[in-house]
Amino acid sequence: MKNTLLKITDLNLFYQTEKAEIQAISNLNLMVNKGEFIAIIGPSGCGKTSILSVIAGLIEYEGKVEFFSCEDGSFRENLIGYMLQKDELFSHLTIEQNIFLPLKIKKIKDKKQKSKGINLLKKYGLYDFKNCYPSELSGGMRQRAALIRTLTFSPELLLLDEPFSALDYQTRLNVCDDVYSIIKKEAKTALLVTHDISEAISCADKILVLSQRPARVLYTHEINIDKSLSPLKRREHPNFSAWFEKLWGELNL
């Protein structure tokens, strides 16, 4: 357990409707090690995003969720960084104000944390735009700003809920490279939910394939493509098409 960051055991999740109780997740088990980039794929509506909501402590569930960076295994507020489908930057705030909003909400006045945010802006090419508003930036730059905002309070685990789906295809490829590079350079652990098989293969060290609802893990794959390659370069790897065909087949059994 030395390198384990997160362990989920026998996770069950139920939703109540007016007519019936629906089981979204059934006896799901998942382990995330420090530094891993894991992608979760599965049929539409199978409960992928619900898994992220459980990890983030947003919904009630049955089972066990353990964070091993906490000495007592309990949930720690600053452990989780959540990146959504849209950048969700506030239009009336500058990029700098958006970046520091989590610190303001959490009432964190540590100068080191603020200095870290400024350094991230410099490091990833947004410092010259810190006084601009989101509407003045491209979609890719806004998504980069959203990730920097998430990293400012030093989360250990990043939850990525289809973070590129709102972008056009070309921008999506470029931003995926940007975000992947930042995550790796900052040595973060990431859990990505995506409908895009190619995106999963291009980013992940490991891919989990879920069943139809109620979701359970059908397959776990270690992706044997050079981890030093960018997502865009991974798409050119000789093993890429074979992985795509395999995963496509598993999703359509």
ChimeraX commands (.cxc) that place a marker at each C-alpha (Angstrom):
marker #1 position 0.00,0.00,0.00 radius 0.5
marker #1 position 3.07,2.26,0.09 radius 0.5
marker #1 position 2.34,3.89,-3.28 radius 0.5
marker #1 position -1.44,3.66,-3.10 radius 0.5
marker #1 position -3.25,6.99,-3.04 radius 0.5
marker #1 position -6.85,5.85,-3.36 radius 0.5
marker #1 position -8.64,2.52,-2.88 radius 0.5
marker #1 position -12.32,1.87,-3.55 radius 0.5
marker #1 position -13.79,-1.39,-2.26 radius 0.5
marker #1 position -17.22,-2.86,-3.08 radius 0.5
marker #1 position -18.72,0.45,-4.19 radius 0.5
marker #1 position -22.48,0.45,-4.72 radius 0.5
marker #1 position -24.52,3.47,-5.72 radius 0.5
marker #1 position -28.30,3.82,-5.97 radius 0.5
marker #1 position -30.46,6.61,-7.34 radius 0.5
marker #1 position -34.06,7.12,-6.30 radius 0.5
marker #1 position -36.65,8.10,-8.91 radius 0.5
marker #1 position -40.38,8.63,-8.51 radius 0.5
marker #1 position -41.04,5.12,-9.80 radius 0.5
marker #1 position -38.12,3.00,-8.68 radius 0.5
marker #1 position -34.66,2.64,-7.19 radius 0.5
marker #1 position -31.95,2.44,-9.86 radius 0.5
marker #1 position -28.54,0.92,-9.18 radius 0.5
marker #1 position -25.85,2.95,-10.95 radius 0.5
marker #1 position -22.74,1.12,-9.67 radius 0.5
marker #1 position -22.39,-2.49,-8.49 radius 0.5
marker #1 position -19.54,-3.81,-6.32 radius 0.5
marker #1 position -16.94,-1.72,-8.10 radius 0.5
marker #1 position -13.31,-1.97,-6.98 radius 0.5
marker #1 position -10.58,0.47,-7.96 radius 0.5
marker #1 position -7.04,1.24,-6.83 radius 0.5
marker #1 position -5.09,4.36,-7.84 radius 0.5
marker #1 position -1.35,4.59,-7.20 radius 0.5
marker #1 position 0.58,7.82,-6.82 radius 0.5
marker #1 position 1.70,9.27,-10.14 radius 0.5
marker #1 position -0.66,7.16,-12.26 radius 0.5
marker #1 position -2.80,8.54,-15.06 radius 0.5
marker #1 position -5.87,6.31,-15.26 radius 0.5
marker #1 position -8.68,6.60,-17.80 radius 0.5
marker #1 position -12.18,5.23,-17.31 radius 0.5
marker #1 position -14.26,4.39,-20.36 radius 0.5
marker #1 position -17.64,2.71,-20.67 radius 0.5
marker #1 position -21.05,2.86,-22.35 radius 0.5
marker #1 position -22.93,6.15,-22.19 radius 0.5
marker #1 position -24.87,6.49,-18.95 radius 0.5
marker #1 position -23.07,3.64,-17.19 radius 0.5
marker #1 position -21.98,5.75,-14.20 radius 0.5
marker #1 position -18.48,6.98,-15.07 radius 0.5
marker #1 position -19.00,10.51,-13.76 radius 0.5
marker #1 position -20.77,9.12,-10.68 radius 0.5
marker #1 position -17.49,7.43,-9.69 radius 0.5
marker #1 position -15.76,10.83,-9.70 radius 0.5
marker #1 position -18.62,12.31,-7.66 radius 0.5
marker #1 position -18.19,9.55,-5.07 radius 0.5
marker #1 position -14.43,10.15,-4.85 radius 0.5
marker #1 position -15.01,13.90,-4.46 radius 0.5
marker #1 position -17.45,13.28,-1.61 radius 0.5
marker #1 position -20.37,14.84,-3.48 radius 0.5
marker #1 position -22.86,11.97,-3.21 radius 0.5
marker #1 position -23.70,9.22,-0.73 radius 0.5
marker #1 position -22.72,5.63,-1.49 radius 0.5
marker #1 position -22.29,2.15,-0.05 radius 0.5
marker #1 position -18.82,0.65,0.23 radius 0.5
marker #1 position -15.41,1.92,1.23 radius 0.5
marker #1 position -13.36,4.84,-0.17 radius 0.5
marker #1 position -9.90,5.24,1.38 radius 0.5
marker #1 position -7.33,7.99,0.84 radius 0.5
marker #1 position -3.96,6.72,1.96 radius 0.5
marker #1 position -2.22,10.10,2.00 radius 0.5
marker #1 position -4.30,10.81,5.08 radius 0.5
marker #1 position -2.88,9.12,8.16 radius 0.5
marker #1 position -6.30,7.94,9.30 radius 0.5
marker #1 position -7.58,7.15,5.79 radius 0.5
marker #1 position -10.14,9.94,6.03 radius 0.5
marker #1 position -11.19,12.43,3.38 radius 0.5
marker #1 position -9.05,15.53,3.19 radius 0.5
marker #1 position -10.48,18.64,1.58 radius 0.5
marker #1 position -7.41,19.70,-0.37 radius 0.5
marker #1 position -6.68,16.19,-1.65 radius 0.5
marker #1 position -9.04,16.50,-4.63 radius 0.5
marker #1 position -8.89,18.78,-7.65 radius 0.5
marker #1 position -11.90,18.52,-9.98 radius 0.5
marker #1 position -11.73,19.65,-13.62 radius 0.5
marker #1 position -15.08,19.73,-15.43 radius 0.5
marker #1 position -16.17,19.55,-19.07 radius 0.5
marker #1 position -16.17,23.35,-19.34 radius 0.5
marker #1 position -13.52,25.63,-17.87 radius 0.5
marker #1 position -16.12,27.28,-15.56 radius 0.5
marker #1 position -14.04,30.45,-15.25 radius 0.5
marker #1 position -16.02,33.40,-13.94 radius 0.5
marker #1 position -16.48,35.91,-16.77 radius 0.5
marker #1 position -16.43,38.97,-14.47 radius 0.5
marker #1 position -13.07,38.00,-12.92 radius 0.5
marker #1 position -9.63,38.34,-14.47 radius 0.5
marker #1 position -7.55,35.23,-15.07 radius 0.5
marker #1 position -5.47,36.02,-11.98 radius 0.5
marker #1 position -8.60,36.47,-9.87 radius 0.5
marker #1 position -9.98,33.19,-11.20 radius 0.5
marker #1 position -6.73,31.40,-10.41 radius 0.5
marker #1 position -6.81,32.50,-6.78 radius 0.5
marker #1 position -10.54,31.99,-6.23 radius 0.5
marker #1 position -10.12,28.55,-4.57 radius 0.5
marker #1 position -7.64,30.04,-2.10 radius 0.5
marker #1 position -10.07,32.87,-1.36 radius 0.5
marker #1 position -12.98,30.46,-0.84 radius 0.5
marker #1 position -10.90,28.23,1.44 radius 0.5
marker #1 position -9.57,31.35,3.24 radius 0.5
marker #1 position -5.99,30.29,2.54 radius 0.5
marker #1 position -3.66,33.27,2.94 radius 0.5
marker #1 position -0.39,31.39,2.64 radius 0.5
marker #1 position 2.00,33.49,0.52 radius 0.5
marker #1 position 3.67,30.32,-0.76 radius 0.5
marker #1 position 0.39,29.13,-2.26 radius 0.5
marker #1 position -0.17,32.47,-3.99 radius 0.5
marker #1 position 3.41,32.49,-5.22 radius 0.5
marker #1 position 2.84,29.00,-6.61 radius 0.5
marker #1 position -0.14,30.25,-8.62 radius 0.5
marker #1 position 1.92,33.09,-10.11 radius 0.5
marker #1 position 4.75,30.70,-10.96 radius 0.5
marker #1 position 2.31,28.33,-12.68 radius 0.5
marker #1 position 0.99,31.21,-14.78 radius 0.5
marker #1 position 4.56,32.05,-15.79 radius 0.5
marker #1 position 5.57,28.44,-16.34 radius 0.5
marker #1 position 2.67,27.65,-18.64 radius 0.5
marker #1 position 2.49,30.84,-20.67 radius 0.5
marker #1 position -0.44,32.71,-19.12 radius 0.5
marker #1 position 1.30,35.31,-16.98 radius 0.5
marker #1 position 1.04,37.99,-19.68 radius 0.5
marker #1 position -2.74,37.37,-19.74 radius 0.5
marker #1 position -3.31,37.49,-15.97 radius 0.5
marker #1 position -5.23,40.77,-16.19 radius 0.5
marker #1 position -7.38,39.60,-19.10 radius 0.5
marker #1 position -10.90,38.26,-18.80 radius 0.5
marker #1 position -11.85,34.74,-19.93 radius 0.5
marker #1 position -13.67,36.08,-23.01 radius 0.5
marker #1 position -10.35,37.48,-24.24 radius 0.5
marker #1 position -8.65,34.05,-24.25 radius 0.5
marker #1 position -8.94,31.12,-26.61 radius 0.5
marker #1 position -10.71,27.95,-25.49 radius 0.5
marker #1 position -7.38,26.19,-25.04 radius 0.5
marker #1 position -5.95,28.98,-22.91 radius 0.5
marker #1 position -9.05,29.03,-20.73 radius 0.5
marker #1 position -8.80,25.30,-20.13 radius 0.5
marker #1 position -5.13,25.72,-19.23 radius 0.5
marker #1 position -6.13,28.47,-16.80 radius 0.5
marker #1 position -8.76,26.16,-15.29 radius 0.5
marker #1 position -6.12,23.50,-14.66 radius 0.5
marker #1 position -3.75,26.04,-13.09 radius 0.5
marker #1 position -6.60,27.18,-10.84 radius 0.5
marker #1 position -7.07,23.55,-9.78 radius 0.5
marker #1 position -3.34,23.11,-9.10 radius 0.5
marker #1 position -2.97,26.31,-7.07 radius 0.5
marker #1 position -4.08,24.70,-3.80 radius 0.5
marker #1 position -1.82,21.64,-4.39 radius 0.5
marker #1 position -4.28,18.74,-4.74 radius 0.5
marker #1 position -2.82,15.25,-4.81 radius 0.5
marker #1 position -5.48,13.71,-7.06 radius 0.5
marker #1 position -6.98,15.32,-10.17 radius 0.5
marker #1 position -10.43,14.21,-11.31 radius 0.5
marker #1 position -10.91,15.01,-15.00 radius 0.5
marker #1 position -14.51,14.77,-16.21 radius 0.5
marker #1 position -14.26,14.89,-20.02 radius 0.5
marker #1 position -12.23,18.12,-19.75 radius 0.5
marker #1 position -11.75,18.52,-23.51 radius 0.5
marker #1 position -15.23,17.63,-24.79 radius 0.5
marker #1 position -16.38,21.25,-25.19 radius 0.5
marker #1 position -13.52,22.05,-27.58 radius 0.5
marker #1 position -13.34,21.63,-31.35 radius 0.5
marker #1 position -11.28,18.66,-32.53 radius 0.5
marker #1 position -8.03,20.47,-33.41 radius 0.5
marker #1 position -8.07,22.54,-30.22 radius 0.5
marker #1 position -8.93,19.41,-28.26 radius 0.5
marker #1 position -5.78,17.63,-29.47 radius 0.5
marker #1 position -3.55,20.59,-28.62 radius 0.5
marker #1 position -5.12,21.23,-25.21 radius 0.5
marker #1 position -4.91,17.54,-24.36 radius 0.5
marker #1 position -1.15,17.77,-25.00 radius 0.5
marker #1 position -0.94,20.90,-22.83 radius 0.5
marker #1 position -2.91,19.48,-19.91 radius 0.5
marker #1 position -1.09,16.14,-20.03 radius 0.5
marker #1 position 2.27,17.92,-20.02 radius 0.5
marker #1 position 1.31,20.06,-17.02 radius 0.5
marker #1 position 0.00,17.07,-15.06 radius 0.5
marker #1 position 3.19,15.09,-15.69 radius 0.5
marker #1 position 5.55,18.01,-14.96 radius 0.5
marker #1 position 3.72,18.69,-11.69 radius 0.5
marker #1 position 3.86,14.95,-10.85 radius 0.5
marker #1 position 0.13,14.68,-10.20 radius 0.5
marker #1 position -2.07,11.62,-10.09 radius 0.5
marker #1 position -5.02,11.80,-12.48 radius 0.5
marker #1 position -8.28,9.96,-13.06 radius 0.5
marker #1 position -9.87,10.76,-16.43 radius 0.5
marker #1 position -13.43,9.96,-17.48 radius 0.5
marker #1 position -13.93,10.06,-21.24 radius 0.5
marker #1 position -16.14,8.74,-24.05 radius 0.5
marker #1 position -13.21,9.08,-26.45 radius 0.5
marker #1 position -11.25,5.83,-26.78 radius 0.5
marker #1 position -8.40,7.54,-28.65 radius 0.5
marker #1 position -8.11,10.15,-25.91 radius 0.5
marker #1 position -7.92,7.43,-23.24 radius 0.5
marker #1 position -5.16,5.55,-25.09 radius 0.5
marker #1 position -3.18,8.72,-25.80 radius 0.5
marker #1 position -3.17,9.88,-22.16 radius 0.5
marker #1 position -3.45,6.93,-19.82 radius 0.5
marker #1 position -0.98,4.55,-18.21 radius 0.5
marker #1 position -3.96,2.33,-17.38 radius 0.5
marker #1 position -7.49,2.06,-18.79 radius 0.5
marker #1 position -10.52,0.67,-16.97 radius 0.5
marker #1 position -13.43,-0.56,-19.10 radius 0.5
marker #1 position -16.81,-0.45,-17.38 radius 0.5
marker #1 position -19.91,-2.51,-18.04 radius 0.5
marker #1 position -23.40,-1.28,-18.80 radius 0.5
marker #1 position -25.28,0.10,-15.78 radius 0.5
marker #1 position -24.93,-0.89,-13.02 radius 0.5
marker #1 position -21.26,-0.22,-13.65 radius 0.5
marker #1 position -18.53,-2.63,-12.65 radius 0.5
marker #1 position -14.98,-3.00,-13.95 radius 0.5
marker #1 position -14.93,-5.48,-16.84 radius 0.5
marker #1 position -11.31,-5.06,-17.91 radius 0.5
marker #1 position -8.16,-3.34,-16.68 radius 0.5
marker #1 position -5.39,-2.66,-19.20 radius 0.5
marker #1 position -1.84,-1.43,-18.74 radius 0.5
marker #1 position -1.08,0.59,-21.88 radius 0.5
marker #1 position 2.30,-0.44,-23.32 radius 0.5
marker #1 position 3.04,2.78,-25.18 radius 0.5
marker #1 position 6.08,4.91,-24.33 radius 0.5
marker #1 position 5.01,7.18,-21.44 radius 0.5
marker #1 position 7.55,9.82,-22.44 radius 0.5
marker #1 position 5.58,10.54,-25.64 radius 0.5
marker #1 position 3.00,13.32,-25.77 radius 0.5
marker #1 position -0.64,12.29,-26.35 radius 0.5
marker #1 position -0.41,13.49,-29.95 radius 0.5
marker #1 position 2.72,11.41,-30.59 radius 0.5
marker #1 position 1.18,8.39,-28.89 radius 0.5
marker #1 position -1.55,8.43,-31.55 radius 0.5
marker #1 position 1.19,7.72,-34.11 radius 0.5
marker #1 position 2.58,4.73,-32.19 radius 0.5
marker #1 position 2.39,1.32,-33.94 radius 0.5
marker #1 position 0.42,-0.16,-31.00 radius 0.5
marker #1 position -2.23,2.57,-31.02 radius 0.5
marker #1 position -4.62,1.09,-33.60 radius 0.5
marker #1 position -4.46,-2.36,-31.98 radius 0.5
marker #1 position -5.43,-0.88,-28.62 radius 0.5
marker #1 position -8.28,1.05,-30.25 radius 0.5
marker #1 position -9.70,-2.08,-31.88 radius 0.5
marker #1 position -9.42,-4.06,-28.63 radius 0.5
marker #1 position -11.15,-1.40,-26.52 radius 0.5
marker #1 position -13.81,-0.77,-29.17 radius 0.5
marker #1 position -14.57,-4.48,-29.19 radius 0.5
marker #1 position -14.85,-4.62,-25.39 radius 0.5
marker #1 position -17.24,-1.67,-25.33 radius 0.5
marker #1 position -19.46,-3.27,-27.95 radius 0.5
marker #1 position -19.70,-6.85,-26.68 radius 0.5
marker link #1:1,2 radius 0.2
marker link #1:2,3 radius 0.2
marker link #1:3,4 radius 0.2
marker link #1:4,5 radius 0.2
marker link #1:5,6 radius 0.2
marker link #1:6,7 radius 0.2
marker link #1:7,8 radius 0.2
marker link #1:8,9 radius 0.2
marker link #1:9,10 radius 0.2
marker link #1:10,11 radius 0.2
marker link #1:11,12 radius 0.2
marker link #1:12,13 radius 0.2
marker link #1:13,14 radius 0.2
marker link #1:14,15 radius 0.2
marker link #1:15,16 radius 0.2
marker link #1:16,17 radius 0.2
marker link #1:17,18 radius 0.2
marker link #1:18,19 radius 0.2
marker link #1:19,20 radius 0.2
marker link #1:20,21 radius 0.2
marker link #1:21,22 radius 0.2
marker link #1:22,23 radius 0.2
marker link #1:23,24 radius 0.2
marker link #1:24,25 radius 0.2
marker link #1:25,26 radius 0.2
marker link #1:26,27 radius 0.2
marker link #1:27,28 radius 0.2
marker link #1:28,29 radius 0.2
marker link #1:29,30 radius 0.2
marker link #1:30,31 radius 0.2
marker link #1:31,32 radius 0.2
marker link #1:32,33 radius 0.2
marker link #1:33,34 radius 0.2
marker link #1:34,35 radius 0.2
marker link #1:35,36 radius 0.2
marker link #1:36,37 radius 0.2
marker link #1:37,38 radius 0.2
marker link #1:38,39 radius 0.2
marker link #1:39,40 radius 0.2
marker link #1:40,41 radius 0.2
marker link #1:41,42 radius 0.2
marker link #1:42,43 radius 0.2
marker link #1:43,44 radius 0.2
marker link #1:44,45 radius 0.2
marker link #1:45,46 radius 0.2
marker link #1:46,47 radius 0.2
marker link #1:47,48 radius 0.2
marker link #1:48,49 radius 0.2
marker link #1:49,50 radius 0.2
marker link #1:50,51 radius 0.2
marker link #1:51,52 radius 0.2
marker link #1:52,53 radius 0.2
marker link #1:53,54 radius 0.2
marker link #1:54,55 radius 0.2
marker link #1:55,56 radius 0.2
marker link #1:56,57 radius 0.2
marker link #1:57,58 radius 0.2
marker link #1:58,59 radius 0.2
marker link #1:59,60 radius 0.2
marker link #1:60,61 radius 0.2
marker link #1:61,62 radius 0.2
marker link #1:62,63 radius 0.2
marker link #1:63,64 radius 0.2
marker link #1:64,65 radius 0.2
marker link #1:65,66 radius 0.2
marker link #1:66,67 radius 0.2
marker link #1:67,68 radius 0.2
marker link #1:68,69 radius 0.2
marker link #1:69,70 radius 0.2
marker link #1:70,71 radius 0.2
marker link #1:71,72 radius 0.2
marker link #1:72,73 radius 0.2
marker link #1:73,74 radius 0.2
marker link #1:74,75 radius 0.2
marker link #1:75,76 radius 0.2
marker link #1:76,77 radius 0.2
marker link #1:77,78 radius 0.2
marker link #1:78,79 radius 0.2
marker link #1:79,80 radius 0.2
marker link #1:80,81 radius 0.2
marker link #1:81,82 radius 0.2
marker link #1:82,83 radius 0.2
marker link #1:83,84 radius 0.2
marker link #1:84,85 radius 0.2
marker link #1:85,86 radius 0.2
marker link #1:86,87 radius 0.2
marker link #1:87,88 radius 0.2
marker link #1:88,89 radius 0.2
marker link #1:89,90 radius 0.2
marker link #1:90,91 radius 0.2
marker link #1:91,92 radius 0.2
marker link #1:92,93 radius 0.2
marker link #1:93,94 radius 0.2
marker link #1:94,95 radius 0.2
marker link #1:95,96 radius 0.2
marker link #1:96,97 radius 0.2
marker link #1:97,98 radius 0.2
marker link #1:98,99 radius 0.2
marker link #1:99,100 radius 0.2
marker link #1:100,101 radius 0.2
marker link #1:101,102 radius 0.2
marker link #1:102,103 radius 0.2
marker link #1:103,104 radius 0.2
marker link #1:104,105 radius 0.2
marker link #1:105,106 radius 0.2
marker link #1:106,107 radius 0.2
marker link #1:107,108 radius 0.2
marker link #1:108,109 radius 0.2
marker link #1:109,110 radius 0.2
marker link #1:110,111 radius 0.2
marker link #1:111,112 radius 0.2
marker link #1:112,113 radius 0.2
marker link #1:113,114 radius 0.2
marker link #1:114,115 radius 0.2
marker link #1:115,116 radius 0.2
marker link #1:116,117 radius 0.2
marker link #1:117,118 radius 0.2
marker link #1:118,119 radius 0.2
marker link #1:119,120 radius 0.2
marker link #1:120,121 radius 0.2
marker link #1:121,122 radius 0.2
marker link #1:122,123 radius 0.2
marker link #1:123,124 radius 0.2
marker link #1:124,125 radius 0.2
marker link #1:125,126 radius 0.2
marker link #1:126,127 radius 0.2
marker link #1:127,128 radius 0.2
marker link #1:128,129 radius 0.2
marker link #1:129,130 radius 0.2
marker link #1:130,131 radius 0.2
marker link #1:131,132 radius 0.2
marker link #1:132,133 radius 0.2
marker link #1:133,134 radius 0.2
marker link #1:134,135 radius 0.2
marker link #1:135,136 radius 0.2
marker link #1:136,137 radius 0.2
marker link #1:137,138 radius 0.2
marker link #1:138,139 radius 0.2
marker link #1:139,140 radius 0.2
marker link #1:140,141 radius 0.2
marker link #1:141,142 radius 0.2
marker link #1:142,143 radius 0.2
marker link #1:143,144 radius 0.2
marker link #1:144,145 radius 0.2
marker link #1:145,146 radius 0.2
marker link #1:146,147 radius 0.2
marker link #1:147,148 radius 0.2
marker link #1:148,149 radius 0.2
marker link #1:149,150 radius 0.2
marker link #1:150,151 radius 0.2
marker link #1:151,152 radius 0.2
marker link #1:152,153 radius 0.2
marker link #1:153,154 radius 0.2
marker link #1:154,155 radius 0.2
marker link #1:155,156 radius 0.2
marker link #1:156,157 radius 0.2
marker link #1:157,158 radius 0.2
marker link #1:158,159 radius 0.2
marker link #1:159,160 radius 0.2
marker link #1:160,161 radius 0.2
marker link #1:161,162 radius 0.2
marker link #1:162,163 radius 0.2
marker link #1:163,164 radius 0.2
marker link #1:164,165 radius 0.2
marker link #1:165,166 radius 0.2
marker link #1:166,167 radius 0.2
marker link #1:167,168 radius 0.2
marker link #1:168,169 radius 0.2
marker link #1:169,170 radius 0.2
marker link #1:170,171 radius 0.2
marker link #1:171,172 radius 0.2
marker link #1:172,173 radius 0.2
marker link #1:173,174 radius 0.2
marker link #1:174,175 radius 0.2
marker link #1:175,176 radius 0.2
marker link #1:176,177 radius 0.2
marker link #1:177,178 radius 0.2
marker link #1:178,179 radius 0.2
marker link #1:179,180 radius 0.2
marker link #1:180,181 radius 0.2
marker link #1:181,182 radius 0.2
marker link #1:182,183 radius 0.2
marker link #1:183,184 radius 0.2
marker link #1:184,185 radius 0.2
marker link #1:185,186 radius 0.2
marker link #1:186,187 radius 0.2
marker link #1:187,188 radius 0.2
marker link #1:188,189 radius 0.2
marker link #1:189,190 radius 0.2
marker link #1:190,191 radius 0.2
marker link #1:191,192 radius 0.2
marker link #1:192,193 radius 0.2
marker link #1:193,194 radius 0.2
marker link #1:194,195 radius 0.2
marker link #1:195,196 radius 0.2
marker link #1:196,197 radius 0.2
marker link #1:197,198 radius 0.2
marker link #1:198,199 radius 0.2
marker link #1:199,200 radius 0.2
marker link #1:200,201 radius 0.2
marker link #1:201,202 radius 0.2
marker link #1:202,203 radius 0.2
marker link #1:203,204 radius 0.2
marker link #1:204,205 radius 0.2
marker link #1:205,206 radius 0.2
marker link #1:206,207 radius 0.2
marker link #1:207,208 radius 0.2
marker link #1:208,209 radius 0.2
marker link #1:209,210 radius 0.2
marker link #1:210,211 radius 0.2
marker link #1:211,212 radius 0.2
marker link #1:212,213 radius 0.2
marker link #1:213,214 radius 0.2
marker link #1:214,215 radius 0.2
marker link #1:215,216 radius 0.2
marker link #1:216,217 radius 0.2
marker link #1:217,218 radius 0.2
marker link #1:218,219 radius 0.2
marker link #1:219,220 radius 0.2
marker link #1:220,221 radius 0.2
marker link #1:221,222 radius 0.2
marker link #1:222,223 radius 0.2
marker link #1:223,224 radius 0.2
marker link #1:224,225 radius 0.2
marker link #1:225,226 radius 0.2
marker link #1:226,227 radius 0.2
marker link #1:227,228 radius 0.2
marker link #1:228,229 radius 0.2
marker link #1:229,230 radius 0.2
marker link #1:230,231 radius 0.2
marker link #1:231,232 radius 0.2
marker link #1:232,233 radius 0.2
marker link #1:233,234 radius 0.2
marker link #1:234,235 radius 0.2
marker link #1:235,236 radius 0.2
marker link #1:236,237 radius 0.2
marker link #1:237,238 radius 0.2
marker link #1:238,239 radius 0.2
marker link #1:239,240 radius 0.2
marker link #1:240,241 radius 0.2
marker link #1:241,242 radius 0.2
marker link #1:242,243 radius 0.2
marker link #1:243,244 radius 0.2
marker link #1:244,245 radius 0.2
marker link #1:245,246 radius 0.2
marker link #1:246,247 radius 0.2
marker link #1:247,248 radius 0.2
marker link #1:248,249 radius 0.2
marker link #1:249,250 radius 0.2
marker link #1:250,251 radius 0.2
marker link #1:251,252 radius 0.2
marker link #1:252,253 radius 0.2
view
